[in-house]
Amino acid sequence: MRLSGANLWISITWKDSCPVDRRQRSIVKAGLQTHWWRISVTVALDAAGRIEEALEVLGALAVTRTDAGDSPQFDGAVPDQPRWALQSISGLFPPEADIPTLKAQLMAVGGAGTAPITEHFADQDWELSGRASFSPVRISDHLWVCPPWNRLPEAEDRVEVVITPGLAFGTGTHATTQLCLQQLERQMLRGRTVLDWGCGSGVLAVAALLLGAADATAVDLDPKALAASGENAVLNGVNDALSVCRPDEVNGHEQYDIVVANILAGTIMDLAPTLERHLAPNGILILSGILAVQTDRVQAAFAQYNLNLSHREEWACLCGSRIAS
């Protein structure tokens, strides 16, 4: 399981006894553990892979890699292993782990200068603490995204998108999701069709339906994302209007009034011909998952469009239609 960004790549290998909540990377209580150990090692790029493999062989419940310096790595169409010059690799171990032995073995693998750091922290009810961190997210005066256990009081002029935080991206908290939702809300969706490519939790497709779209198709490579999208559609009462499918199952001749892709800049550029083919004449294209420094490259891949740019934090969203010929 991976989450990538310019200075962040978390590569986590979870054992069956230690499931994960994708937004919090929280450890759900397994058995009667009272505490956990985290062992971290900061090494150069050429040793990072060896340390990660060693942690897994030594029985780490989870392994995480992050940038330990300041060497941004931007995405490509297919995410690659991180290439940061300096990396921090950490492993999570149960309380009975032999920490001195683990540290000695990591030092042997990492070579001279390797200095493992250990942290000890108490267990807690990670599921409940994870839930507490998810509050309703205000997208606009009219549109909100809420977890099912923290709903807002009913209001006639409010659209509430109910999303269960889980293994699929899209709870409304990330800047790119908010940018796409704001663009969807600005469109005249009544009776229109929507394609959500890289749907994650289905939050964009579900929101489009709640905002008046006639039907939506949610597309993702990840079966867990498709399952999450279907479940969230049921929660919001729009499951009859939502179709979910893998990319190879999309009708190649089907066109949609709105096409939205909140993925990665490199992937979006590679998908340019596909997204173009599925957008109906006079349709609206919405693109995000793009860092602000990547917008010129993405716009160049969609040169036939008049795309307006909006920002939130370091992220950007492009929205527009084809340039009239």
LOKOLRO-234126 format. One record per residue (C-alpha): y, z, x; residue number from 1. Coordinates in Angstrom, 1 decimal, decimal comma. Each point is the difference from the previous one (the first is absolute). Layout:
N
+--------+--------+--------+-----+
|     py |     pz |     px |  nr |
+--------+--------+--------+-----+
|      Y |      Z |      X | NUM |
...
+--------+--------+--------+-----+
***
This chain:
325
+--------+--------+--------+-----+
|     py |     pz |     px |  nr |
+--------+--------+--------+-----+
|    0,0 |    0,0 |    0,0 |   1 |
|    3,3 |   -1,0 |    1,5 |   2 |
|    3,7 |    0,3 |   -0,6 |   3 |
|    2,3 |   -2,0 |    2,2 |   4 |
|    3,7 |   -0,3 |    0,8 |   5 |
|    2,3 |   -0,7 |    2,9 |   6 |
|   -0,6 |    3,3 |    1,6 |   7 |
|   -2,9 |    1,2 |   -2,1 |   8 |
|   -3,7 |   -0,9 |   -0,1 |   9 |
|   -2,3 |    2,5 |   -1,4 |  10 |
|   -3,6 |   -1,0 |    0,5 |  11 |
|   -2,2 |    2,6 |   -1,7 |  12 |
|   -3,8 |    0,1 |    0,0 |  13 |
|   -1,1 |    2,5 |   -2,7 |  14 |
|   -3,4 |    1,5 |   -0,1 |  15 |
|   -1,6 |    0,3 |   -3,4 |  16 |
|    0,6 |    3,7 |   -0,2 |  17 |
|    3,8 |   -0,4 |    0,4 |  18 |
|    1,6 |   -2,4 |   -2,5 |  19 |
|    3,7 |   -0,9 |    0,2 |  20 |
|    3,0 |   -0,4 |   -2,3 |  21 |
|    1,7 |   -3,1 |    1,4 |  22 |
|    3,6 |    1,1 |   -0,4 |  23 |
|   -0,5 |    3,5 |    1,5 |  24 |
|   -2,9 |   -0,6 |    2,3 |  25 |
|   -1,1 |    3,4 |   -1,2 |  26 |
|   -3,3 |    1,5 |    0,6 |  27 |
|   -1,7 |    0,9 |   -3,2 |  28 |
|   -1,8 |    3,3 |    0,1 |  29 |
|   -3,6 |   -0,5 |    1,2 |  30 |
|   -2,3 |    2,9 |   -0,4 |  31 |
|    1,5 |    3,4 |    0,9 |  32 |
|    2,0 |   -0,9 |    3,1 |  33 |
|    2,7 |    2,6 |    0,8 |  34 |
|    1,8 |   -1,9 |    2,7 |  35 |
|    0,0 |   -3,3 |    2,0 |  36 |
|    0,6 |   -1,1 |    3,6 |  37 |
|    2,1 |   -3,0 |    1,0 |  38 |
|   -0,3 |   -1,3 |    3,6 |  39 |
|    2,6 |   -2,5 |    1,1 |  40 |
|    0,2 |   -2,0 |    3,2 |  41 |
|    2,9 |   -2,2 |    1,1 |  42 |
|   -1,1 |   -2,9 |    2,3 |  43 |
|    1,0 |   -3,4 |    1,1 |  44 |
|   -1,1 |   -3,1 |   -2,0 |  45 |
|   -2,9 |   -0,8 |    2,3 |  46 |
|   -1,6 |    3,4 |   -0,7 |  47 |
|    0,7 |    0,3 |   -3,7 |  48 |
|   -3,1 |   -1,8 |   -1,2 |  49 |
|   -2,3 |    2,1 |    2,2 |  50 |
|    1,6 |    3,2 |   -1,3 |  51 |
|   -0,3 |   -1,1 |   -3,6 |  52 |
|   -3,7 |   -0,9 |    0,5 |  53 |
|   -0,6 |    3,3 |    1,8 |  54 |
|    1,4 |    2,0 |   -2,9 |  55 |
|   -2,2 |   -1,8 |   -2,5 |  56 |
|   -3,1 |    0,5 |    2,2 |  57 |
|    0,9 |    3,7 |    0,4 |  58 |
|   -0,1 |    0,5 |   -3,8 |  59 |
|    3,7 |   -0,2 |   -1,1 |  60 |
|    0,3 |    0,0 |   -3,7 |  61 |
|    3,0 |   -2,3 |    0,3 |  62 |
|    1,7 |   -1,9 |    2,8 |  63 |
|    3,7 |   -0,9 |   -0,1 |  64 |
|    2,0 |   -2,3 |    2,4 |  65 |
|    3,8 |    0,1 |    0,1 |  66 |
|    2,8 |   -1,3 |    2,2 |  67 |
|    0,9 |    2,7 |    2,6 |  68 |
|    2,9 |   -2,0 |    1,4 |  69 |
|    2,6 |   -2,4 |   -1,4 |  70 |
|   -1,7 |   -3,4 |    0,0 |  71 |
|    0,1 |   -1,5 |   -3,5 |  72 |
|   -2,9 |   -2,2 |   -0,9 |  73 |
|    0,6 |   -2,4 |   -2,9 |  74 |
|   -2,7 |   -1,3 |   -2,2 |  75 |
|   -1,8 |   -3,3 |    0,0 |  76 |
|   -1,9 |   -1,7 |   -2,7 |  77 |
|   -3,1 |    2,0 |    1,0 |  78 |
|    0,8 |    3,5 |    1,3 |  79 |
|   -1,2 |    0,4 |    3,7 |  80 |
|   -0,7 |    3,1 |    2,0 |  81 |
|    3,2 |    1,8 |    1,0 |  82 |
|    1,5 |   -1,2 |    3,4 |  83 |
|    2,4 |    2,9 |    0,6 |  84 |
|    0,3 |    0,8 |    3,7 |  85 |
|   -0,4 |    3,8 |   -0,7 |  86 |
|   -2,2 |    1,2 |   -2,9 |  87 |
|   -0,9 |    3,3 |   -1,5 |  88 |
|   -3,6 |    0,2 |   -1,2 |  89 |
|   -1,1 |    3,1 |   -1,9 |  90 |
|   -3,3 |    1,1 |   -1,5 |  91 |
|   -0,7 |    2,5 |   -2,7 |  92 |
|   -2,9 |    2,5 |    0,5 |  93 |
|   -1,6 |    2,8 |   -2,1 |  94 |
|    0,4 |    3,6 |    1,0 |  95 |
|   -3,4 |    0,3 |    1,7 |  96 |
|    0,9 |   -2,8 |    2,5 |  97 |
|   -0,3 |    0,9 |    3,7 |  98 |
|    3,6 |   -0,6 |    1,0 |  99 |
|   -0,3 |    0,7 |    3,8 | 100 |
|   -2,9 |   -2,5 |    0,3 | 101 |
|    1,8 |   -2,6 |   -2,1 | 102 |
|    3,1 |    0,3 |    2,1 | 103 |
|   -2,0 |   -0,3 |    3,2 | 104 |
|   -1,8 |   -3,1 |   -1,2 | 105 |
|    3,3 |   -1,7 |   -1,1 | 106 |
|    1,5 |    0,8 |    3,4 | 107 |
|   -3,0 |   -1,7 |    1,6 | 108 |
|    0,4 |   -3,1 |   -2,2 | 109 |
|    3,8 |   -0,2 |    0,3 | 110 |
|    0,1 |    0,5 |    3,8 | 111 |
|    2,6 |    1,7 |    2,1 | 112 |
|    3,0 |    1,3 |   -1,8 | 113 |
|   -1,7 |    0,3 |   -3,4 | 114 |
|    1,1 |    3,2 |   -1,6 | 115 |
|   -1,5 |    0,7 |   -3,5 | 116 |
|    2,1 |    2,2 |   -2,3 | 117 |
|   -1,7 |    2,1 |   -2,7 | 118 |
|    1,5 |    1,1 |   -3,3 | 119 |
|   -1,6 |    2,5 |   -2,4 | 120 |
|    1,0 |    0,0 |   -3,7 | 121 |
|   -1,3 |    1,7 |   -3,1 | 122 |
|   -1,8 |   -1,7 |   -2,8 | 123 |
|    1,5 |   -0,2 |   -3,4 | 124 |
|   -0,7 |   -1,7 |   -3,3 | 125 |
|    1,1 |   -3,4 |    1,2 | 126 |
|   -0,5 |   -1,7 |   -3,3 | 127 |
|    2,4 |    2,4 |   -1,8 | 128 |
|    2,5 |   -0,1 |    2,9 | 129 |
|   -0,2 |   -3,8 |    0,0 | 130 |
|    0,8 |   -0,1 |   -3,7 | 131 |
|    3,0 |    2,3 |    0,4 | 132 |
|    1,5 |   -2,6 |    2,4 | 133 |
|    0,1 |   -2,7 |   -2,7 | 134 |
|    3,0 |    0,3 |   -2,3 | 135 |
|    1,5 |   -2,6 |   -2,5 | 136 |
|    1,8 |   -2,7 |    2,0 | 137 |
|    3,2 |   -1,4 |   -1,5 | 138 |
|    0,3 |   -3,8 |    0,5 | 139 |
|    3,0 |   -0,3 |   -2,3 | 140 |
|    1,5 |    1,7 |   -3,0 | 141 |
|   -2,5 |   -1,8 |   -2,1 | 142 |
|   -3,2 |   -0,2 |    2,2 | 143 |
|   -2,1 |    2,8 |    1,5 | 144 |
|   -3,3 |    0,2 |    1,7 | 145 |
|   -2,0 |    3,2 |   -0,7 | 146 |
|   -3,4 |    1,5 |    0,9 | 147 |
|   -2,0 |    0,8 |   -3,1 | 148 |
|    0,2 |    3,8 |    0,6 | 149 |
|    3,8 |    0,0 |    0,2 | 150 |
|    1,3 |   -2,1 |   -2,9 | 151 |
|    3,6 |    0,0 |   -1,2 | 152 |
|    1,1 |    1,0 |   -3,5 | 153 |
|   -0,1 |   -3,0 |   -2,4 | 154 |
|    3,2 |   -1,9 |   -0,2 | 155 |
|    0,6 |   -3,1 |   -2,1 | 156 |
|    1,8 |   -2,0 |    2,7 | 157 |
|   -2,3 |    0,9 |    2,9 | 158 |
|   -2,9 |   -2,0 |    1,4 | 159 |
|   -2,5 |    2,3 |    1,8 | 160 |
|   -2,6 |   -1,6 |    2,2 | 161 |
|   -2,9 |    2,4 |    0,4 | 162 |
|   -1,8 |   -0,4 |    3,3 | 163 |
|   -2,8 |    2,2 |    1,5 | 164 |
|    0,5 |    0,4 |    3,7 | 165 |
|   -3,2 |   -1,0 |    1,8 | 166 |
|   -1,5 |   -2,4 |    2,4 | 167 |
|    2,2 |   -3,0 |   -0,9 | 168 |
|    3,6 |   -0,4 |    1,2 | 169 |
|    2,8 |    0,3 |   -2,6 | 170 |
|    1,1 |    3,3 |   -1,5 | 171 |
|    3,6 |   -0,9 |   -0,3 | 172 |
|    1,1 |    2,1 |    2,9 | 173 |
|    0,2 |   -2,7 |    2,6 | 174 |
|    3,2 |   -2,0 |    0,5 | 175 |
|   -1,7 |   -3,4 |   -0,4 | 176 |
|   -1,6 |    1,0 |   -3,3 | 177 |
|    3,4 |    1,2 |   -1,3 | 178 |
|    1,7 |   -3,2 |    1,1 | 179 |
|   -2,6 |   -2,1 |   -1,9 | 180 |
|    0,2 |    2,1 |   -3,1 | 181 |
|    3,8 |   -0,3 |    0,0 | 182 |
|   -0,3 |   -3,7 |    0,2 | 183 |
|   -2,6 |   -0,2 |   -2,7 | 184 |
|    2,3 |    2,1 |   -2,3 | 185 |
|    2,8 |   -2,5 |    0,5 | 186 |
|   -2,1 |   -2,9 |   -1,2 | 187 |
|   -0,4 |   -1,2 |   -3,6 | 188 |
|   -3,6 |    0,8 |   -0,2 | 189 |
|   -0,6 |   -0,2 |   -3,8 | 190 |
|   -2,9 |   -2,4 |   -0,6 | 191 |
|   -0,2 |   -1,1 |    3,6 | 192 |
|   -3,0 |    0,0 |    2,4 | 193 |
|   -0,2 |    1,9 |    3,3 | 194 |
|   -2,2 |   -0,4 |    3,1 | 195 |
|   -0,1 |    3,1 |    2,2 | 196 |
|   -1,6 |   -1,1 |    3,3 | 197 |
|   -1,1 |    3,0 |    2,1 | 198 |
|    0,1 |    2,3 |   -3,0 | 199 |
|   -1,1 |    3,3 |    1,5 | 200 |
|    0,1 |    2,5 |   -2,8 | 201 |
|    1,3 |   -2,6 |   -2,4 | 202 |
|    3,3 |    1,8 |   -0,4 | 203 |
|    2,0 |   -3,3 |    0,0 | 204 |
|   -2,2 |   -1,9 |   -2,5 | 205 |
|   -0,2 |    3,1 |   -2,3 | 206 |
|    3,7 |    0,5 |    0,1 | 207 |
|    0,6 |   -3,7 |   -0,8 | 208 |
|   -2,2 |    0,3 |   -3,0 | 209 |
|    1,8 |    3,1 |   -1,2 | 210 |
|    3,3 |   -1,8 |    0,5 | 211 |
|   -1,1 |   -2,7 |   -2,4 | 212 |
|   -2,1 |   -2,6 |    1,9 | 213 |
|   -2,6 |   -1,7 |   -2,1 | 214 |
|   -2,8 |    0,3 |    2,6 | 215 |
|   -0,5 |    0,6 |    3,7 | 216 |
|   -2,6 |   -0,7 |    2,6 | 217 |
|   -0,5 |    2,5 |    2,9 | 218 |
|   -1,6 |   -1,4 |    3,2 | 219 |
|   -1,3 |    1,9 |    3,0 | 220 |
|   -2,6 |   -0,2 |    2,7 | 221 |
|   -0,9 |    3,6 |   -0,4 | 222 |
|   -2,5 |    0,9 |   -2,8 | 223 |
|    1,5 |    3,5 |   -0,2 | 224 |
|    3,4 |   -1,5 |   -0,7 | 225 |
|   -1,4 |   -2,1 |   -2,8 | 226 |
|   -1,7 |    3,0 |   -1,5 | 227 |
|    3,1 |    2,1 |    0,4 | 228 |
|    2,1 |   -2,7 |   -1,7 | 229 |
|   -2,4 |   -0,1 |   -2,9 | 230 |
|    0,0 |    3,8 |   -0,4 | 231 |
|    3,8 |    0,2 |    0,1 | 232 |
|    0,2 |   -2,8 |   -2,6 | 233 |
|   -2,1 |    2,1 |   -2,3 | 234 |
|    2,2 |    3,0 |    0,6 | 235 |
|    3,0 |   -2,0 |   -1,1 | 236 |
|   -1,7 |   -1,7 |   -2,9 | 237 |
|    0,4 |   -3,6 |    1,4 | 238 |
|   -3,5 |   -0,7 |    1,1 | 239 |
|   -0,5 |   -2,7 |   -2,6 | 240 |
|    2,9 |   -2,0 |    1,7 | 241 |
|   -1,1 |    0,6 |    3,6 | 242 |
|   -2,5 |   -2,1 |    1,9 | 243 |
|   -1,2 |    1,1 |    3,5 | 244 |
|   -1,7 |   -2,2 |    2,5 | 245 |
|   -0,5 |   -0,8 |    3,7 | 246 |
|    2,1 |   -2,8 |    1,6 | 247 |
|   -3,0 |   -2,4 |   -0,1 | 248 |
|   -0,3 |    0,5 |   -3,8 | 249 |
|    3,5 |   -1,1 |   -0,9 | 250 |
|    0,2 |   -3,3 |   -1,8 | 251 |
|    1,5 |   -2,4 |    2,5 | 252 |
|    1,9 |   -1,8 |   -2,7 | 253 |
|    1,3 |    3,0 |   -1,9 | 254 |
|    3,8 |    0,5 |    0,2 | 255 |
|    2,1 |    3,1 |   -0,8 | 256 |
|    3,6 |    0,6 |   -1,0 | 257 |
|    0,3 |    2,9 |    2,5 | 258 |
|   -1,9 |    0,3 |    3,3 | 259 |
|    0,4 |    3,2 |    1,9 | 260 |
|   -1,6 |    0,8 |    3,4 | 261 |
|    0,6 |    3,4 |    1,6 | 262 |
|   -2,2 |   -0,2 |    3,1 | 263 |
|    0,9 |   -0,7 |    3,6 | 264 |
|    2,5 |   -2,5 |    1,4 | 265 |
|   -2,6 |   -1,9 |    2,0 | 266 |
|   -2,4 |   -0,1 |   -2,9 | 267 |
|    2,7 |   -1,2 |   -2,4 | 268 |
|    0,9 |   -2,8 |    2,4 | 269 |
|   -3,6 |   -1,1 |    0,2 | 270 |
|   -0,2 |    0,1 |   -3,8 | 271 |
|    3,1 |   -2,1 |   -0,5 | 272 |
|   -1,9 |   -3,1 |   -1,2 | 273 |
|   -2,2 |    2,1 |   -2,3 | 274 |
|    3,0 |    1,8 |   -1,6 | 275 |
|    1,9 |   -3,3 |   -0,3 | 276 |
|   -3,0 |   -1,6 |   -1,8 | 277 |
|   -0,3 |    2,8 |   -2,5 | 278 |
|    3,7 |    0,3 |   -0,9 | 279 |
|    1,0 |   -2,0 |   -3,1 | 280 |
|    3,1 |   -2,3 |    0,0 | 281 |
|    3,1 |    2,2 |   -0,4 | 282 |
|   -2,1 |    3,0 |    0,9 | 283 |
|    1,1 |    3,1 |    1,9 | 284 |
|   -1,4 |    1,0 |    3,4 | 285 |
|    0,2 |    3,7 |    1,1 | 286 |
|   -1,1 |    0,8 |    3,6 | 287 |
|    0,0 |    3,4 |    1,7 | 288 |
|   -2,0 |    2,0 |    2,6 | 289 |
|    2,5 |   -1,5 |    2,4 | 290 |
|    1,9 |    1,8 |    2,6 | 291 |
|    3,7 |   -0,9 |    0,1 | 292 |
|   -0,4 |   -1,5 |    3,5 | 293 |
|   -2,6 |   -2,4 |   -1,4 | 294 |
|    2,0 |   -1,5 |   -2,8 | 295 |
|    1,2 |   -3,1 |    1,9 | 296 |
|   -3,6 |   -0,9 |    0,8 | 297 |
|   -1,2 |    0,4 |   -3,6 | 298 |
|    3,0 |   -1,9 |   -1,4 | 299 |
|   -0,8 |   -2,9 |    2,4 | 300 |
|   -3,5 |   -0,1 |   -1,5 | 301 |
|    1,5 |   -0,3 |   -3,5 | 302 |
|    2,8 |   -2,4 |    0,9 | 303 |
|   -0,3 |   -1,8 |   -3,4 | 304 |
|    1,2 |    3,2 |   -1,7 | 305 |
|    3,4 |    1,6 |   -0,6 | 306 |
|   -1,0 |    3,6 |    0,8 | 307 |
|    2,3 |    3,0 |   -0,5 | 308 |
|   -0,5 |    2,9 |    2,4 | 309 |
|    0,0 |    3,7 |   -0,9 | 310 |
|   -0,7 |    3,0 |    2,2 | 311 |
|   -1,3 |    3,5 |   -0,1 | 312 |
|   -0,3 |    2,0 |    3,2 | 313 |
|   -1,4 |   -2,4 |    2,6 | 314 |
|   -1,8 |   -2,1 |   -2,6 | 315 |
|    1,1 |   -3,2 |   -1,7 | 316 |
|   -0,7 |   -1,9 |   -3,2 | 317 |
|    0,5 |   -3,7 |   -0,6 | 318 |
|    0,4 |   -1,3 |   -3,5 | 319 |
|    0,9 |   -3,4 |   -1,4 | 320 |
|   -1,0 |   -3,4 |   -1,2 | 321 |
|   -0,5 |   -3,5 |    1,4 | 322 |
|    3,2 |   -1,9 |    1,0 | 323 |
|    0,7 |   -2,7 |   -2,5 | 324 |
|   -0,8 |   -3,5 |    1,4 | 325 |
+--------+--------+--------+-----+
***
